[in-house]
Amino acid sequence: MVAEAGSTNALVAERAQAGGPEGLVVLAEHQTAGRGRLDRSWEAPARSGLTFSVLLRPTVPAASWPWLPLLTGHAVRAALRAAGFDATVKWPNDVLLGERKVAGILVERVETPSGPAAVVGIGLNVGMTADELPVPEATSLAVEGEAPDRTELLGLLLDTLWDSYVAWQEGGEAGAARLATAYAESCGTVGRDVSVALPSGETLTGRAVEIDPSGRLVVSTGSGERTAVGAGDVVHVRDA
């Protein structure tokens, strides 16, 4: 644990390149330059949440690596449910309570002398008050209920993430299929009407119908066409 860091992902990436072992965890009580997906900033008052990064060294084929962010979102959701919170996942890996975001995840690939590694960064709002929330779309465990002890919650998160990772990593095709099924069941985006902001700047609107074998969100438009989205931001979700 460090008292303050610009980015725990950056610290873990440095240690990965220096030969750090799989399972290495860096936790910061205060992160001053955290990043989320799509280069968004991630800010929280000191000691109000859990901000940490984990070093993984997957040996699965490179084609399976896009599942890591989804696996992480699913694991965080499972841990929060075990802690008594009715969490869901918005594709690909935003963790929500109701329609408000409580946790963000950023997974980055890092090249190291011993081969590629994955840095899994997680930021979870635990004790933030309503006045401390950075945007109206955010929430915290304390706002939604009684915030659990952060140390105990960290242990639960790490255990759940590791168990999910090992089951996927060592399970072969069957493990990949189990993850795909479990993720689809936990993803609150599937079965709803969505607007997805694409990296090109365009917006895709339609019904989210499934998660394909590569972890992409499949959207059916009004014309009946089905588009698989590999990267994008679900900026609006409404009940179908």
C-alpha positions in Angstrom: 0.0 0.0 0.0 1.1 3.6 -0.7 -0.3 6.7 0.8 -0.5 8.6 -2.5 0.1 7.8 -6.1 -0.5 9.4 -9.4 -1.8 6.1 -10.9 -1.6 2.6 -9.4 -1.8 1.2 -13.0 1.4 3.1 -13.8 3.2 1.8 -10.7 2.2 -1.8 -11.4 3.2 -1.4 -15.1 6.7 -0.3 -13.9 7.0 -3.3 -11.6 5.8 -5.6 -14.3 8.5 -4.4 -16.6 11.0 -4.9 -13.8 9.9 -8.6 -13.4 7.1 -8.3 -10.8 5.2 -11.5 -10.2 1.7 -12.3 -11.1 -0.7 -11.4 -8.3 1.2 -8.2 -7.3 -1.2 -5.7 -5.9 -0.6 -1.9 -5.3 -3.3 0.0 -3.3 -3.2 3.8 -3.0 -5.1 5.6 -0.2 -5.2 8.6 -2.5 -4.8 8.5 -6.3 -4.2 11.9 -7.8 -4.1 11.1 -11.6 -6.2 8.0 -12.0 -7.6 7.1 -15.4 -10.6 5.3 -16.5 -11.7 4.0 -19.9 -11.5 6.4 -22.8 -9.0 8.5 -20.9 -11.5 9.7 -18.4 -10.1 10.9 -15.1 -11.0 9.0 -11.9 -11.0 11.1 -8.7 -11.9 10.4 -5.1 -11.1 12.0 -1.7 -8.3 10.2 0.2 -9.4 7.0 2.0 -13.0 7.3 0.6 -12.7 4.3 -1.6 -10.6 1.4 -2.9 -8.1 2.3 -5.6 -5.8 -0.6 -6.6 -4.2 -2.4 -9.5 -3.3 -6.1 -9.9 -0.6 -7.6 -12.1 -1.7 -10.6 -14.2 0.3 -12.6 -16.7 -2.2 -14.5 -18.8 -1.1 -17.5 -20.9 -4.4 -17.8 -22.8 -4.3 -17.0 -26.5 -4.1 -13.3 -27.4 -7.5 -13.5 -29.0 -9.0 -14.2 -25.5 -7.4 -11.1 -23.8 -10.4 -8.8 -24.6 -12.4 -10.9 -22.1 -10.2 -9.6 -19.2 -12.0 -6.3 -18.7 -15.4 -8.1 -18.8 -14.1 -10.8 -16.4 -13.0 -8.1 -14.0 -16.3 -6.2 -14.1 -18.1 -9.5 -13.5 -15.9 -10.3 -10.5 -16.4 -6.9 -8.9 -20.1 -7.2 -9.4 -20.0 -10.7 -7.8 -18.0 -9.4 -4.8 -20.4 -6.5 -4.2 -23.4 -8.9 -4.4 -21.7 -11.1 -1.8 -21.3 -7.9 0.4 -25.1 -7.3 0.1 -25.3 -4.8 -2.8 -27.5 -5.4 -5.8 -24.8 -4.6 -8.4 -25.0 -5.1 -12.2 -22.5 -4.5 -15.0 -23.0 -2.1 -17.9 -21.0 -3.3 -20.9 -18.2 -3.6 -21.0 -17.1 -3.2 -17.3 -18.8 -0.3 -15.5 -20.3 -1.6 -12.2 -23.6 0.0 -11.3 -25.9 0.2 -8.4 -29.2 1.0 -10.0 -28.3 3.2 -12.9 -25.4 4.9 -11.2 -21.7 4.0 -11.4 -20.0 2.8 -8.3 -16.8 1.2 -9.8 -14.7 1.7 -12.8 -12.1 -0.6 -14.3 -9.2 -0.1 -16.6 -7.2 -3.0 -18.0 -4.0 -2.3 -19.9 -1.6 -4.6 -21.7 2.1 -4.1 -20.8 5.1 -5.5 -22.7 7.7 -6.9 -20.3 11.0 -8.8 -20.8 9.2 -12.1 -19.9 6.2 -11.5 -22.2 3.0 -9.5 -22.2 1.3 -8.8 -18.9 -2.1 -7.2 -17.9 -2.5 -4.5 -15.4 -6.0 -4.5 -13.9 -7.0 -1.2 -12.3 -10.1 -1.0 -10.1 -11.6 2.1 -8.5 -14.5 1.6 -6.2 -16.4 4.3 -4.3 -16.9 3.1 -0.8 -17.4 5.9 1.8 -18.0 9.0 -0.4 -20.9 11.1 0.7 -23.4 12.4 -1.8 -21.7 15.8 -1.8 -18.3 14.2 -2.6 -19.5 12.4 -5.7 -17.8 13.8 -8.8 -20.8 13.6 -11.2 -24.5 13.0 -10.8 -24.2 9.6 -12.6 -21.9 8.3 -9.8 -22.7 6.7 -6.4 -21.0 5.0 -3.5 -21.6 2.1 -1.2 -22.2 4.6 1.6 -24.9 6.5 -0.4 -26.7 3.3 -1.3 -26.4 1.5 2.0 -24.0 0.9 4.9 -20.4 0.9 3.6 -18.5 -2.2 4.6 -15.0 -2.3 6.2 -12.6 -1.4 3.4 -10.0 -4.0 4.4 -12.5 -6.8 4.4 -14.0 -5.6 1.2 -10.6 -5.5 -0.5 -9.9 -9.1 0.5 -13.3 -10.1 -0.9 -12.6 -8.3 -4.2 -9.2 -9.8 -4.6 -10.3 -13.3 -3.8 -13.2 -13.1 -6.2 -11.1 -11.6 -9.0 -8.4 -14.3 -8.5 -10.9 -17.2 -8.4 -12.6 -15.9 -11.6 -9.3 -15.4 -13.3 -7.9 -18.9 -12.5 -11.2 -20.5 -13.6 -11.0 -18.7 -16.9 -7.3 -19.2 -17.4 -7.2 -22.9 -16.5 -10.6 -23.9 -17.8 -9.9 -24.0 -21.5 -12.9 -23.7 -23.8 -15.3 -24.8 -21.1 -14.0 -22.1 -18.7 -14.3 -19.5 -21.5 -17.9 -20.6 -22.1 -18.8 -20.5 -18.4 -17.4 -16.9 -18.2 -19.4 -15.8 -21.3 -22.6 -17.2 -19.9 -22.1 -15.8 -16.4 -21.1 -12.4 -17.8 -24.2 -12.2 -20.1 -26.4 -13.0 -17.1 -24.9 -10.3 -15.0 -24.8 -7.6 -17.7 -27.7 -5.2 -17.3 -27.1 -3.8 -20.8 -28.3 -7.0 -22.7 -32.0 -6.9 -23.5 -32.3 -3.1 -23.3 -32.4 -0.2 -25.8 -29.0 1.5 -26.0 -27.1 4.4 -27.6 -23.4 3.6 -28.0 -20.9 6.3 -28.6 -18.3 4.7 -31.0 -14.6 5.7 -31.2 -15.3 7.1 -34.7 -17.5 9.7 -33.2 -20.7 8.1 -34.5 -23.5 6.9 -32.3 -25.1 3.5 -32.7 -28.7 3.1 -31.5 -30.7 -0.1 -31.1 -31.4 -3.1 -28.9 -28.5 -4.8 -27.2 -29.3 -8.4 -27.9 -26.2 -10.4 -26.8 -22.5 -10.6 -26.0 -20.7 -12.4 -28.8 -17.9 -15.0 -28.3 -15.2 -12.2 -28.4 -16.9 -10.2 -25.7 -18.4 -7.6 -28.1 -21.8 -6.1 -27.6 -24.2 -7.0 -30.4 -26.7 -4.3 -31.2 -29.7 -4.8 -33.4 -30.8 -1.6 -35.2 -34.3 -0.7 -36.3 -33.4 -1.9 -39.8 -32.8 -5.4 -38.5 -29.0 -5.2 -39.0 -26.8 -6.5 -36.2 -23.6 -4.8 -35.3 -20.9 -6.2 -33.0 -19.3 -3.4 -31.0 -15.8 -4.0 -29.7 -15.1 -0.6 -28.2 -17.5 2.2 -27.2 -19.4 3.8 -24.4 -23.0 3.0 -23.6 -24.1 6.6 -23.0 -27.8 6.0 -22.6 -29.7 2.9 -21.5 -33.4 2.7 -21.2 -35.9 -0.1 -20.6 -37.1 -1.8 -23.7 
